[in-house]
């Protein structure tokens, strides 16, 4: 693995790191508010209001990372962008439509609570499932000739991609429950804590199953994940994070469950990258084969160097201004 890293041109490697960082930050940030919809159900209105208020200041800023990452993929690895979106246009369009519906539901929930609560839940689940299916189809492999997509419109749908869709959605639900533990109080905090207690082992079991299935897909994946110098630290970190999550839930901590869940997501993301590296479209198209010309890479890295800090500052400022617990509605508020 070290030899593979050293063999890549520095510009291409930096572009790959920037792209991976954008995807990871999107998953960690927007995953939390997507997950609130996955863990939400038709419930007392005051709990729904608390969930909604916790998302209003941050959801739109979080989705900025999706736009930034898609633009980076187009500019830095145009061949991969062309093949990937030709293969995955249906789940991507479903995801985009679901995100639009979910955004409307967050903003207009107070106008018609039952209708927009339903749209919020449906949009969150559809976006989560489509993201998981997209990830699964990408890992499993896209049929192409090196320049264009050569498969069928429904090639993205397979048992593996369906499993990935379920695993990511359950993981998002855990992330959302931990987010609500941190931001909620009273009844909402207790409900989210109960959900997290059973979602945590379920997520761990699904991740273990995903790891076992992934190494069966391709010999290169198995060899990369058996490089213990890289996978060993990831495995230890993941086990410690899961143990920390369970301990934090039992000790009734507020922020620590969310922190441990974010670490679990980072470990899972790192394991996925370790398996597929150095392919941009596994298991055939290499990063170097799909990369843009060096001049374009330099320009995009410079742009990334400007946009990423600005977006991070915007996100951080939003979290800071609206920090703290979301207070429950009055006791006389009825559903």
WOLIN-V241044 format. One record per residue. N is the residue number from 1. SS is DSSP state (H for helix, E for strand, - for the rest). D_FIRST is the distance of its C-alpha to the first C-alpha in Angstrom with 1 decimal. Layout:
N	SS	D_FIRST
N	SS	D_FIRST
This chain:
1	-	0.0
2	H	3.8
3	H	5.4
4	H	5.1
5	H	6.4
6	H	8.8
7	H	9.9
8	-	11.3
9	-	14.9
10	H	15.5
11	H	18.1
12	H	16.1
13	H	13.4
14	H	16.4
15	H	18.1
16	H	15.3
17	H	15.3
18	H	19.1
19	H	19.3
20	H	17.2
21	H	19.3
22	H	22.5
23	H	21.8
24	H	21.0
25	H	24.1
26	H	26.2
27	H	25.3
28	H	26.1
29	H	29.3
30	H	30.8
31	H	29.5
32	H	32.0
33	H	35.0
34	H	34.0
35	H	33.8
36	H	37.2
37	H	38.6
38	H	36.7
39	-	38.2
40	-	41.5
41	-	44.4
42	-	48.1
43	-	49.3
44	-	51.9
45	H	52.2
46	H	51.7
47	H	48.3
48	H	47.3
49	H	48.6
50	H	46.5
51	H	43.3
52	H	44.3
53	H	45.2
54	H	41.9
55	H	40.1
56	H	42.6
57	-	41.5
58	-	37.7
59	H	37.0
60	H	37.5
61	H	35.4
62	H	32.5
63	H	32.6
64	H	32.3
65	H	28.6
66	H	28.6
67	H	30.6
68	H	28.4
69	H	25.2
70	H	26.9
71	H	28.2
72	H	24.9
73	H	23.3
74	H	26.4
75	H	26.3
76	H	22.7
77	-	21.7
78	H	25.1
79	H	24.3
80	H	22.2
81	H	25.0
82	H	27.6
83	H	26.0
84	H	25.0
85	H	28.5
86	H	30.3
87	H	28.7
88	-	29.0
89	H	32.3
90	H	34.2
91	H	32.0
92	H	31.4
93	H	35.2
94	H	36.0
95	H	33.7
96	H	35.4
97	H	38.8
98	H	38.1
99	H	36.9
100	H	40.2
101	H	42.3
102	H	40.7
103	H	41.3
104	H	44.9
105	H	45.3
106	H	44.1
107	H	46.4
108	H	49.5
109	-	49.3
110	-	52.5
111	-	54.5
112	-	54.1
113	H	52.1
114	H	52.1
115	H	51.1
116	H	48.3
117	H	47.0
118	H	46.7
119	H	45.0
120	H	42.6
121	H	41.5
122	H	41.2
123	H	39.3
124	H	36.8
125	H	36.2
126	H	36.0
127	H	33.5
128	H	31.3
129	H	31.5
130	H	30.8
131	H	27.7
132	H	26.4
133	H	27.4
134	H	25.7
135	H	22.4
136	H	22.8
137	H	23.7
138	H	20.8
139	H	18.3
140	H	20.5
141	-	20.5
142	-	23.0
143	-	25.2
144	E	25.4
145	-	26.0
146	-	23.6
147	-	26.3
148	-	28.4
149	E	28.3
150	-	30.0
151	-	30.3
152	-	33.1
153	-	34.1
154	-	33.4
155	-	30.1
156	-	28.4
157	-	30.6
158	-	29.3
159	H	29.3
160	H	25.6
161	H	26.3
162	H	29.5
163	H	27.8
164	H	25.3
165	H	28.4
166	H	30.1
167	H	27.2
168	H	26.7
169	H	30.5
170	H	31.0
171	H	28.3
172	H	30.1
173	H	33.3
174	H	32.1
175	H	31.0
176	H	34.4
177	H	36.3
178	H	34.6
179	H	35.4
180	H	39.0
181	H	39.1
182	H	38.3
183	H	40.7
184	-	43.4
185	-	46.2
186	H	48.7
187	H	48.7
188	H	45.6
189	H	43.6
190	H	44.8
191	H	44.1
192	H	40.5
193	H	39.9
194	H	41.2
195	H	39.0
196	H	35.9
197	H	36.8
198	H	36.4
199	H	33.7
200	H	31.3
201	H	31.1
202	H	31.3
203	H	28.2
204	H	26.3
205	H	27.4
206	H	26.5
207	H	22.9
208	H	22.6
209	H	24.0
210	H	21.7
211	H	18.6
212	H	20.3
213	H	21.3
214	H	18.0
215	H	16.3
216	H	19.3
217	H	18.9
218	-	16.2
219	H	14.4
220	H	11.1
221	H	11.6
222	H	12.5
223	H	9.6
224	H	7.2
225	H	10.0
226	-	10.5
227	-	7.5
228	H	10.4
229	H	9.2
230	H	8.3
231	H	10.7
232	H	13.4
233	H	14.4
234	H	14.6
235	H	16.8
236	H	19.0
237	H	19.5
238	H	20.5
239	H	22.9
240	H	24.4
241	H	24.9
242	H	26.6
243	H	28.8
244	H	29.6
245	H	30.6
246	H	33.0
247	H	34.5
248	H	35.0
249	H	36.7
250	H	39.0
251	-	39.8
252	-	40.8
253	-	38.6
254	-	38.5
255	-	35.4
256	H	33.0
257	H	32.6
258	H	31.4
259	H	29.0
260	H	27.5
261	H	27.2
262	H	25.4
263	H	22.8
264	H	22.5
265	H	22.0
266	H	19.3
267	H	17.4
268	H	18.0
269	H	16.8
270	H	13.6
271	H	13.0
272	H	14.0
273	H	11.6
274	H	8.6
275	H	10.2
276	H	11.1
277	-	8.5
278	-	9.1
279	E	12.6
280	E	15.6
281	E	17.7
282	-	15.9
283	-	15.8
284	-	16.9
285	E	17.2
286	E	14.4
287	H	14.6
288	H	15.9
289	H	18.5
290	H	19.9
291	-	20.0
292	-	23.5
293	-	24.9
294	H	23.9
295	H	27.3
296	H	26.9
297	H	23.5
298	H	25.1
299	H	28.1
300	H	26.2
301	H	24.1
302	H	27.4
303	H	29.0
304	H	26.2
305	H	26.8
306	H	30.4
307	H	30.4
308	H	27.8
309	H	29.7
310	H	33.0
311	H	32.0
312	H	30.6
313	H	33.9
314	H	35.8
315	H	34.1
316	H	34.4
317	H	38.0
318	H	38.8
319	H	37.4
320	H	39.3
321	H	42.6
322	-	42.7
323	-	41.3
324	-	43.1
325	-	44.5
326	-	46.0
327	-	49.5
328	-	51.0
329	-	53.9
330	-	57.5
331	-	58.4
332	-	61.0
333	-	58.4
334	-	58.5
335	-	56.2
